[in-house]
Amino acid sequence: AVRVLQAGDLVMDQGRHEVLLKGATVDLTQTEYRLLEILMTNPGYAFTRVDLIEQALGYTYEGMERTLDSHIKNLRKKIEPDAKQPTYIHTVYGVGYRFDEGRER
């Protein structure tokens, strides 16, 4: 089922394989798109790094967690109003990452 996911100013149109922020297209890599899709589809759920890697990339190997952190960092730069104080993608210390609906904390 084609879905349009929305959180605050962030919109993902799965049918068009497109992400918009405040109406402007966000240019994401395939991996960034997949990570965002997994996170947005499960708001509030804390994913471990391994879960995200396996779901986004379909495989995992030693050292992959640092690569994931890089993807998340790049994704935050593209979608967060302030990458240092994320609105959408939160770090869950000792676990991994969680997507929030863009509510103010």
WONOR-V473882 format. One record per helix or strand. SS is the DSSP state (H for helix, E for strand). FROM is the first residue (numbers start at 1). LEN is the number of residues. If there is no record, write none. Layout:
SS|FROM|LEN  SS|FROM|LEN
//
This chain:
E|4|4  E|10|4  E|18|4  E|24|2  H|30|12  E|46|3  H|49|9  H|64|16  E|89|4  E|96|4
//
